[in-house]
Amino acid sequence: MSAFSGVQGGINCTHILALVPASQKGAYHNQKGDILQNILADCSLVMYFFYVCTGWEGLAHDARIFENAKWKGFSREGNAIYPGDPGYGLRRGFLIAYDTV
């Protein structure tokens, strides 16, 4: 664990089922036709949630939700490191998975 001593928690977006008006279903669908919303969550290593951002369309990109969360006051502590997926892009404080495929 010493290699990850700066890791304070994890941040990621996930899709959950949603009920939306028929006029908005186009933005909330996925490739399978499910109606979803995209949620950003930041939690500690012991599963305490520090920040949750809900209500985004299923088609919204993770990086867009993250940038909006920062604009609305979301911040990380000091030099904290967060494991994240490539959807957040290369940025300071994120440990992004590297895929060779």
PyMOL commands that set and color helices and strands:
alter all, ss='L'
color gray80, all
select helices_A, chain A and resi 2-4+22-28+62-71+86-88
alter helices_A, ss='H'
color red, helices_A
select strands_A, chain A and resi 9-17+36-44+49-57+82-84+94-96
alter strands_A, ss='S'
color yellow, strands_A
deselect
rebuild
show_as cartoon
